[in-house]
Amino acid sequence: MRVYVIYLDMAQLNVYVPDEVARTLRDRAAKAGMPLSRFVVSLLAPNPSDAWPAGYFGRTCGFLQEKIAVPADPVPEPVEGLD
């Protein structure tokens, strides 16, 4: 058996909200099929589709005609001693 450990660089925040707000957030997260923390992040994080004006990349990078290979993600090294 191999065990891989991947560290994500994320801050942990504690947010205090009224009970009714907490219930609403939990209900909406459940309806979206998401964990509560991921649902809250989806509400707080900027929407990537809103980040750039329409047509921005076509105007600024449209001259790139060659296909650029997508790099493969390397597999993390196994952690020894966790068998």
N, C-alpha and C positions, 0 to 999 in steps of 0.2 A: 504494500500500500504506500502510495506517495501522498504527502501532504504539502500543499503549496501555501505560502503565506504572502499575501499582497497587502502592503500598507497604503492606505489612502490618506492623503494629507487633508484632513477636514477638521474644522473647529467644532466644538460642541457648545451649543447655546442652550440656556434654560430660558423659556419664555413663559411668563405668568399671564394667564388670560382668565376672564370670568368663566364660571362653570358652563354657562350656556354656549359661549363661544367654543369652548373645548368640545362640548357635545356635537356642535355643528361641524367642527373640523373633523372629528372622528367619523361622523356619519358621511360627510362628503368624501373623505379618504376611502372609506369602505366601498361607497358607490363607484368610485374611480378604480377600485381594485389595487390601491396603493397603500404602503405603510404610511402612517401618519407623518413621520418626519419627511419622507420623500414628497408627500402631497404639499406640506407647508413650504418646502423648498421650491416646488413648482409654482407656488403663488408668489414667492418673494424674488425668485431669480428672473432676470430679464429674459424675454422671449427672443431667441436667436433670430427668428424671422423678422423681428422689428428692428434689429440692430443695424441693418444696412439699407440704404435707399434702393428702390426697385431699379434693376438694371446696372447696379454699381459694378459688379464683377464682370459683366459683359463689356462694359466700357473700359474698365481698367486692366482687365486680364484677357480680353478677347483676342489679343494678338497671339496668345499661346495656342498653337495648333497641335503640338505633339502631345501624345498621351503620356501622362506621368504615372508611373507604377505606384501602386498603393503598398507601402511597406508592411511586411508581416509583423505582427506583434510577437516578440520573443516569449517563449514559455519560461515562467519563473523557475528558478532552481529549486529542487526539493529541499526541504528542511530535514537534516539528518537526526535520527534518534527519536522520531515521532511514530515509529511503527507500532 
